[in-house]
Amino acid sequence: MSDVDVELVVAGAGGAGLVAALVAAQQGLSVAVVEWKEQFRRGNNTSMSTAMIPAAGTRWQREAGIEDGPEVFLDDIRRKTKASADPIVARSLVDVGPELVHWLADECGIRLELVTEFIYPGHSRARCHSVPDRSGTSLLSALLAVVESLPSVDLIVPARLVDVRIDDEGSVCAAVLEDPQGNRQEVLTSAVVLATGGFGADGERVARDIPEMAGSMYFGGDGCVGDALSIGERLGADTAYLDAYQGHGSVAVPHGVLTTWATIMHGAILVNCDGERFGDETTGYSEYARLVLDQPDGVAWLLLDERIDEACRPFKDYQDLVGQGAVRWADDVVGLAVKLDLPVEPLTRTIADAALSAIDAGALDLFGRVSWEAPLAGRLGAVRVTGALFHTQGGLQVDYHARVLRGDEPIRGLYAAGGAAAGISGGGASGYLAGNGLIAALGLGYRAGRTVANAVRAERLMA
């Protein structure tokens, strides 16, 4: 690495960083994207996601006859988080959502479609937009292809942002990079976007800030060790919601593949080793991580049928799950109980009770579940799952424009997006809506890129 002058340094080549870089470069800025992990194309939270981008008031929704808008989305966030989500960041992200997905499609050439087969927990409308195979790897690859086509973007891999210099006037003036041999160089710049993810891969910090998930499986990018948080804290930046996280209650074991929660929304149920359900599965996959971990041996069985299997085939994660033989099939309940070594009578009763709830809208489900697409029927399948920590949702406090705050005032030239920033899930796990992580990554990345570009253009006019 050599000393260079660039108008924007972006730390992290996940979805947040690539979007920030793209927006700025398309506005004519010179950009350096710094990424520490050589395998980042498949090893970050964007690539491990199902590429669900929630946006309210888009042309895809209008074409589907769905009435939605930022205010409706904001109400859903308030309801799911019990009004604990950061109001400014939430407002920023619901406002930017439609512009973001239209930009991805029209300016970046990324094929998006509206997911209408089901509605994820917490959303009152079908508003999640995704790539056709519902694969975060596909989304990240598409973003990276656009970035690599722009000569004004320099992708530096492997290198790590280890510090940000602030001048006497309180503005960013340089980024300090380190290569794998420990050599350091300063890159002169007036703007830095911190997009290195959260701190889920730092077990000690998780134990301190999210004790309920201490020692649990981590199912996120291994580069999420809190770099942005550490840099921001050294600069005296504000932090918020450090106990917030997205969990997931259906990681297949021992395969280590996500069993999409679309299975649940299509009518699947979860039972423990006693053959019994233990909650309303449709409340949300994030809070279900802890519920699954609380079961004997910290595991459960996700039960589905051939109808659900067929409905979930478009998901790349589910295709991988099937390909690895993680779904075990039996012709009936008794055969399934024998195959899973579960007690026959309780499992039979559990499935019968769930079927009654699914068939009779007036039936009172034991756990209050009211969303049933159809009862389980015919051949039955099962996946052994556990709960996991996916990514942290707290971090550096930012404003509407993704600027990092210190004492409620922006640090000039410093921005944060994605897991590096405090998100919109409130505290803990229960406030997470599907797509909260990705809209915070792409949405705040988009905000940061736009804000930097506007500031640089203003400076050029004054020069």
C-alpha positions as CSV (number, residue, x, y, z in Angstrom):
1,M,0.0,0.0,0.0
2,S,1.2,3.5,-0.7
3,D,0.0,6.8,0.5
4,V,-2.7,8.2,-1.7
5,D,-5.3,10.9,-1.5
6,V,-8.9,9.7,-1.9
7,E,-12.1,11.5,-1.3
8,L,-13.7,8.5,0.6
9,V,-12.3,5.5,2.5
10,V,-14.8,2.7,3.1
11,A,-13.9,0.1,5.7
12,G,-15.6,-3.2,4.8
13,A,-16.7,-4.8,1.6
14,G,-20.0,-6.2,2.7
15,G,-23.3,-4.8,1.5
16,A,-23.0,-1.6,3.5
17,G,-19.5,-0.7,2.3
18,L,-20.1,-1.6,-1.3
19,V,-23.3,0.5,-1.5
20,A,-21.6,3.5,0.1
21,A,-18.7,3.2,-2.3
22,L,-21.0,2.7,-5.3
23,V,-23.1,5.8,-4.5
24,A,-20.1,8.0,-4.0
25,A,-18.3,6.7,-7.1
26,Q,-21.3,7.2,-9.3
27,Q,-21.3,10.8,-8.2
28,G,-17.7,11.2,-9.4
29,L,-15.7,10.6,-6.1
30,S,-12.5,8.7,-5.8
31,V,-13.0,5.8,-3.3
32,A,-10.9,3.2,-1.6
33,V,-12.6,0.2,-0.2
34,V,-10.5,-1.6,2.5
35,E,-11.3,-5.2,3.3
36,W,-9.5,-7.4,5.8
37,K,-10.9,-10.8,4.9
38,E,-9.7,-12.3,1.6
39,Q,-12.8,-14.6,1.5
40,F,-15.2,-11.7,2.0
41,R,-17.3,-12.7,-1.0
42,R,-18.8,-15.5,1.0
43,G,-17.9,-14.7,4.6
44,N,-19.8,-11.6,5.6
45,N,-23.3,-11.0,6.9
46,T,-24.7,-9.8,3.6
47,S,-23.6,-12.9,1.8
48,M,-25.0,-15.1,4.6
49,S,-28.4,-13.4,4.5
50,T,-31.5,-14.3,2.4
51,A,-31.1,-10.8,0.7
52,M,-34.4,-9.5,2.1
53,I,-34.6,-5.7,1.7
54,P,-37.7,-4.2,3.3
55,A,-39.0,-1.1,1.5
56,A,-42.4,0.4,1.7
57,G,-44.0,2.2,-1.2
58,T,-42.2,0.7,-4.2
59,R,-43.2,0.1,-7.8
60,W,-43.2,-3.7,-7.2
61,Q,-45.8,-3.2,-4.5
62,R,-47.9,-1.0,-6.7
63,E,-47.8,-3.6,-9.5
64,A,-48.9,-6.2,-6.9
65,G,-51.8,-4.0,-5.7
66,I,-50.2,-3.6,-2.2
67,E,-50.8,-0.3,-0.5
68,D,-47.9,0.6,1.7
69,G,-45.6,3.5,2.6
70,P,-43.0,4.7,5.1
71,E,-45.5,5.5,7.7
72,V,-47.0,2.0,7.7
73,F,-43.5,0.5,7.9
74,L,-42.6,2.9,10.7
75,D,-45.7,1.8,12.7
76,D,-44.7,-1.8,12.3
77,I,-41.2,-1.1,13.6
78,R,-42.7,0.8,16.6
79,R,-45.1,-2.1,17.3
80,K,-42.4,-4.8,17.0
81,T,-39.9,-2.9,19.2
82,K,-42.5,-1.7,21.6
83,A,-41.5,1.9,20.6
84,S,-37.9,1.4,21.7
85,A,-36.3,1.7,18.2
86,D,-34.2,4.8,17.6
87,P,-36.8,7.2,16.0
88,I,-34.3,9.1,13.8
89,V,-32.6,6.1,12.3
90,A,-35.9,4.3,11.8
91,R,-37.3,7.4,10.0
92,S,-34.2,7.6,7.9
93,L,-34.4,3.9,6.8
94,V,-38.2,3.8,6.1
95,D,-37.7,7.0,4.0
96,V,-34.8,5.7,2.0
97,G,-36.1,2.2,1.4
98,P,-38.0,2.9,-1.9
99,E,-35.2,5.0,-3.3
100,L,-32.7,2.4,-2.4
101,V,-34.4,-0.6,-4.1
102,H,-35.2,1.5,-7.2
103,W,-31.5,2.5,-7.4
104,L,-30.3,-1.0,-7.0
105,A,-32.5,-2.1,-9.9
106,D,-32.2,0.9,-12.2
107,E,-28.7,2.2,-11.6
108,C,-26.9,-1.1,-10.6
109,G,-28.8,-3.5,-12.8
110,I,-29.7,-5.9,-9.9
111,R,-32.8,-7.9,-10.6
112,L,-35.2,-7.6,-7.6
113,E,-38.6,-9.0,-7.0
114,L,-41.2,-8.6,-4.3
115,V,-41.6,-11.6,-2.0
116,T,-45.4,-12.2,-1.9
117,E,-45.6,-15.9,-1.0
118,F,-45.8,-15.1,2.7
119,I,-45.3,-12.1,5.1
120,Y,-42.5,-12.3,7.7
121,P,-43.3,-11.8,11.4
122,G,-43.8,-8.2,12.3
123,H,-44.5,-6.9,8.8
124,S,-48.1,-6.0,8.1
125,R,-47.5,-5.9,4.3
126,A,-45.4,-7.8,1.8
127,R,-42.5,-5.4,1.5
128,C,-39.4,-7.6,1.4
129,H,-37.6,-7.3,-1.9
130,S,-35.0,-9.9,-2.9
131,V,-33.0,-11.4,-5.7
132,P,-34.6,-14.4,-7.4
133,D,-32.7,-17.1,-5.5
134,R,-33.1,-15.3,-2.2
135,S,-29.3,-15.6,-1.7
136,G,-27.2,-13.0,0.0
137,T,-24.2,-14.3,-1.9
138,S,-26.0,-13.5,-5.2
139,L,-26.8,-9.9,-4.0
140,L,-23.2,-9.3,-2.8
141,S,-21.8,-10.7,-6.1
142,A,-24.0,-8.3,-8.1
143,L,-22.9,-5.3,-6.0
144,L,-19.3,-6.3,-6.3
145,A,-19.5,-6.7,-10.1
146,V,-20.7,-3.1,-10.4
147,V,-18.0,-1.8,-8.0
148,E,-15.3,-3.6,-9.9
149,S,-16.5,-2.0,-13.1
150,L,-15.8,1.5,-11.8
151,P,-12.2,2.8,-12.3
152,S,-12.7,5.3,-9.5
153,V,-13.0,2.6,-6.9
154,D,-9.9,1.0,-5.6
155,L,-10.6,-2.3,-3.7
156,I,-7.7,-3.0,-1.3
157,V,-7.7,-6.6,0.0
158,P,-6.4,-7.7,2.5
159,A,-6.0,-4.5,4.5
160,R,-7.6,-3.3,7.7
161,L,-8.7,0.1,8.9
162,V,-7.2,0.4,12.4
163,D,-7.6,4.1,13.1
164,V,-9.1,7.3,11.9
165,R,-7.3,10.6,12.4
166,I,-9.1,13.7,13.4
167,D,-7.6,17.2,12.8
168,D,-7.6,20.1,15.2
169,E,-11.0,21.3,13.9
170,G,-12.6,18.0,14.7
171,S,-12.8,16.7,11.1
172,V,-11.6,13.4,9.6
173,C,-8.3,14.0,7.9
174,A,-6.8,10.5,7.4
175,A,-7.4,6.8,7.6
176,V,-4.8,4.4,9.1
177,L,-4.5,1.1,7.2
178,E,-2.6,-2.0,8.2
179,D,-1.5,-4.9,6.0
180,P,-1.2,-8.5,7.1
181,Q,2.5,-8.0,8.0
182,G,1.6,-5.2,10.4
183,N,2.8,-2.4,8.2
184,R,0.8,0.8,8.5
185,Q,0.1,3.6,6.1
186,E,-2.0,6.8,6.3
187,V,-4.4,7.5,3.6
188,L,-5.3,11.2,3.4
189,T,-9.1,11.6,3.2
190,S,-11.8,13.8,4.5
191,A,-14.4,11.0,4.8
192,V,-14.5,7.5,6.2
193,V,-17.4,5.1,6.3
194,L,-17.2,2.4,8.9
195,A,-18.9,-0.7,7.5
196,T,-16.9,-3.5,9.2
197,G,-20.0,-5.2,10.8
198,G,-20.8,-5.6,14.4
199,F,-19.1,-7.6,17.2
200,G,-20.8,-11.0,17.0
201,A,-17.5,-12.8,16.4
202,D,-15.9,-11.4,19.6
203,G,-17.1,-13.9,22.2
204,E,-15.8,-11.8,25.2
205,R,-17.7,-8.7,24.1
206,V,-20.8,-10.8,23.4
207,A,-20.6,-12.3,26.9
208,R,-20.4,-8.8,28.3
209,D,-23.0,-6.9,26.2
210,I,-25.4,-9.8,25.3
211,P,-25.0,-12.2,28.1
212,E,-28.1,-14.3,27.2
213,M,-26.3,-15.4,24.0
214,A,-22.9,-16.0,25.7
215,G,-21.4,-19.3,24.4
216,S,-24.1,-19.8,21.7
217,M,-23.4,-20.7,18.1
218,Y,-22.3,-17.6,16.1
219,F,-23.7,-17.8,12.5
220,G,-22.3,-14.5,11.1
221,G,-19.2,-13.1,9.4
222,D,-16.0,-14.0,11.2
223,G,-14.7,-10.5,10.5
224,C,-17.3,-9.0,12.8
225,V,-15.0,-8.4,15.7
226,G,-16.1,-4.9,16.6
227,D,-13.4,-2.9,14.7
228,A,-15.7,0.0,14.0
229,L,-17.0,0.1,17.6
230,S,-13.4,0.1,18.9
231,I,-12.4,2.9,16.6
232,G,-15.5,5.0,17.4
233,E,-15.1,4.5,21.1
234,R,-11.5,5.7,21.0
235,L,-12.8,8.8,19.3
236,G,-15.4,9.3,22.0
237,A,-18.3,8.5,19.8
238,D,-21.8,7.7,21.2
239,T,-22.9,4.1,21.3
240,A,-26.4,2.6,21.7
241,Y,-28.4,-0.6,21.9
242,L,-25.3,-2.8,22.5
243,D,-27.5,-5.6,23.9
244,A,-29.5,-5.8,20.6
245,Y,-29.0,-8.7,18.3
246,Q,-30.6,-10.8,15.6
247,G,-30.8,-14.4,16.5
248,H,-32.3,-17.3,14.6
249,G,-34.0,-20.4,15.8
250,S,-33.5,-22.7,12.9
251,V,-29.8,-23.4,12.0
252,A,-29.6,-27.0,11.0
253,V,-27.2,-29.1,13.0
254,P,-24.7,-30.5,12.4
255,H,-24.9,-29.2,8.9
256,G,-24.5,-25.5,9.8
257,V,-27.0,-24.4,7.2
258,L,-29.9,-22.0,7.8
259,T,-33.4,-23.5,7.6
260,T,-35.3,-20.5,6.2
261,W,-38.2,-19.3,8.5
262,A,-40.3,-19.3,5.4
263,T,-40.9,-22.9,6.4
264,I,-42.7,-21.6,9.5
265,M,-44.7,-19.0,7.7
266,H,-45.9,-21.8,5.3
267,G,-47.1,-23.8,8.3
268,A,-44.1,-25.7,9.8
269,I,-43.8,-26.1,13.6
270,L,-41.0,-26.6,16.1
271,V,-41.0,-29.4,18.7
272,N,-38.4,-30.3,21.4
273,C,-37.0,-33.8,22.2
274,D,-40.2,-34.5,24.1
275,G,-42.2,-34.1,20.9
276,E,-43.9,-30.9,22.2
277,R,-44.2,-27.4,20.9
278,F,-42.9,-24.6,23.1
279,G,-44.2,-21.4,21.7
280,D,-45.8,-19.4,18.9
281,E,-43.3,-19.9,16.1
282,T,-44.6,-17.0,14.1
283,T,-43.7,-14.4,16.7
284,G,-40.2,-14.1,15.0
285,Y,-37.1,-16.1,14.3
286,S,-34.9,-13.7,16.2
287,E,-36.5,-14.2,19.6
288,Y,-36.8,-18.0,18.9
289,A,-33.1,-18.4,19.1
290,R,-33.1,-18.2,22.8
291,L,-36.3,-20.3,23.1
292,V,-34.7,-23.1,21.1
293,L,-31.5,-22.9,23.2
294,D,-33.6,-23.2,26.3
295,Q,-34.9,-26.7,25.2
296,P,-33.2,-29.9,26.3
297,D,-29.7,-30.1,24.7
298,G,-30.4,-26.7,23.1
299,V,-32.0,-28.3,20.0
300,A,-35.4,-28.7,18.4
301,W,-37.0,-30.4,15.4
302,L,-38.5,-28.3,12.7
303,L,-41.4,-30.3,11.1
304,L,-42.7,-29.7,7.6
305,D,-44.4,-31.6,4.8
306,E,-44.0,-31.9,1.0
307,R,-46.2,-28.8,0.4
308,I,-43.8,-26.7,2.5
309,D,-40.8,-28.3,1.0
310,E,-41.9,-27.4,-2.5
311,A,-42.8,-23.8,-1.4
312,C,-39.3,-23.2,0.0
313,R,-37.3,-24.6,-3.0
314,P,-36.6,-21.1,-4.4
315,F,-34.4,-20.3,-1.4
316,K,-30.8,-21.1,-2.1
317,D,-30.2,-21.9,1.6
318,Y,-33.0,-24.4,1.5
319,Q,-31.6,-26.0,-1.6
320,D,-28.3,-26.4,0.2
321,L,-30.1,-27.9,3.2
322,V,-31.8,-30.5,1.0
323,G,-28.6,-31.2,-0.9
324,Q,-26.8,-32.1,2.4
325,G,-29.6,-34.5,3.4
326,A,-30.6,-32.4,6.4
327,V,-34.3,-33.1,5.9
328,R,-35.4,-36.5,7.2
329,W,-38.6,-37.9,5.8
330,A,-41.2,-40.5,6.9
331,D,-44.5,-41.6,5.6
332,D,-46.5,-40.8,8.8
333,V,-46.2,-39.5,12.3
334,V,-45.2,-42.9,13.8
335,G,-42.5,-43.4,11.3
336,L,-41.2,-39.9,11.9
337,A,-41.1,-40.4,15.7
338,V,-39.2,-43.6,15.3
339,K,-36.7,-42.0,12.9
340,L,-36.1,-39.0,15.2
341,D,-36.2,-41.1,18.4
342,L,-39.1,-39.0,19.8
343,P,-42.0,-40.3,21.9
344,V,-44.8,-41.3,19.6
345,E,-47.8,-40.3,21.7
346,P,-46.8,-36.7,22.5
347,L,-45.6,-36.1,18.9
348,T,-48.9,-37.5,17.5
349,R,-50.9,-35.3,19.9
350,T,-48.8,-32.2,19.1
351,I,-49.2,-32.5,15.3
352,A,-52.9,-33.2,15.7
353,D,-53.4,-30.2,17.9
354,A,-51.5,-28.0,15.5
355,A,-53.6,-29.3,12.6
356,L,-56.8,-28.4,14.5
357,S,-55.5,-24.9,15.1
358,A,-54.7,-24.6,11.4
359,I,-58.0,-25.9,10.2
360,D,-60.4,-24.2,12.6
361,A,-59.9,-20.4,12.7
362,G,-61.9,-20.3,15.9
363,A,-59.7,-22.9,17.7
364,L,-57.5,-21.6,20.4
365,D,-54.0,-22.6,19.8
366,L,-52.2,-23.5,23.0
367,F,-49.5,-20.8,22.4
368,G,-51.7,-18.3,20.6
369,R,-50.5,-18.9,17.1
370,V,-53.1,-17.6,14.6
371,S,-51.0,-17.7,11.3
372,W,-51.4,-21.1,9.7
373,E,-51.2,-21.5,6.0
374,A,-52.4,-25.1,6.2
375,P,-52.0,-28.1,8.5
376,L,-49.2,-30.6,8.1
377,A,-50.3,-33.5,6.0
378,G,-49.0,-36.5,4.1
379,R,-45.3,-37.4,4.2
380,L,-43.6,-35.5,7.0
381,G,-40.1,-34.1,7.1
382,A,-37.9,-32.9,10.0
383,V,-34.7,-30.9,10.4
384,R,-32.7,-30.9,13.6
385,V,-32.0,-27.2,14.5
386,T,-30.5,-25.0,17.1
387,G,-30.5,-21.4,18.0
388,A,-27.7,-19.0,17.0
389,L,-26.5,-15.4,17.2
390,F,-26.6,-14.0,13.6
391,H,-25.4,-10.4,14.1
392,T,-25.4,-7.7,16.7
393,Q,-27.8,-4.8,16.2
394,G,-26.1,-2.2,18.4
395,G,-23.1,0.0,17.7
396,L,-22.1,3.6,17.0
397,Q,-25.0,6.1,17.2
398,V,-25.7,7.8,13.9
399,D,-28.1,10.5,12.7
400,Y,-30.5,10.6,9.8
401,H,-27.6,10.9,7.3
402,A,-25.5,8.0,8.8
403,R,-23.1,10.5,10.5
404,V,-21.4,9.2,13.6
405,L,-22.4,11.2,16.7
406,R,-20.3,12.4,19.6
407,G,-22.2,14.1,22.4
408,D,-25.2,14.2,20.0
409,E,-23.2,16.1,17.4
410,P,-21.7,14.7,14.2
411,I,-18.0,13.9,13.9
412,R,-17.4,15.7,10.6
413,G,-16.5,13.2,7.9
414,L,-17.2,10.0,9.9
415,Y,-20.0,7.7,9.0
416,A,-21.2,4.2,10.0
417,A,-23.5,1.7,8.3
418,G,-24.8,-1.8,8.9
419,G,-23.6,-3.7,12.0
420,A,-21.1,-0.9,12.8
421,A,-24.1,1.4,13.6
422,A,-26.9,1.2,16.1
423,G,-29.8,-0.3,14.2
424,I,-33.6,-0.1,14.5
425,S,-34.4,-3.3,16.5
426,G,-34.5,-1.6,19.9
427,G,-32.9,-3.7,22.7
428,G,-32.5,-7.5,22.9
429,A,-33.8,-9.8,20.2
430,S,-37.5,-9.5,20.1
431,G,-37.6,-6.2,18.1
432,Y,-36.0,-7.6,15.1
433,L,-38.1,-7.6,11.9
434,A,-37.0,-9.6,8.8
435,G,-34.6,-7.4,6.8
436,N,-33.7,-5.0,9.7
437,G,-30.1,-5.9,9.3
438,L,-29.9,-5.5,5.5
439,I,-31.9,-2.3,5.4
440,A,-29.6,-0.8,8.0
441,A,-26.6,-2.0,6.0
442,L,-27.7,-0.9,2.5
443,G,-29.8,2.0,3.6
444,L,-27.2,3.6,5.9
445,G,-24.5,2.8,3.3
446,Y,-26.6,4.6,0.7
447,R,-27.2,7.6,3.1
448,A,-23.5,7.8,3.8
449,G,-22.5,7.7,0.2
450,R,-25.0,10.4,-0.8
451,T,-24.0,12.7,2.1
452,V,-20.3,12.4,1.3
453,A,-20.9,13.0,-2.4
454,N,-23.0,16.1,-1.6
455,A,-20.3,17.5,0.8
456,V,-17.5,16.9,-1.8
457,R,-19.4,18.6,-4.6
458,A,-20.1,21.6,-2.3
459,E,-16.4,21.8,-1.5
460,R,-15.5,21.6,-5.2
461,L,-17.9,24.5,-6.0
462,M,-16.3,26.6,-3.3
463,A,-12.7,25.9,-4.4
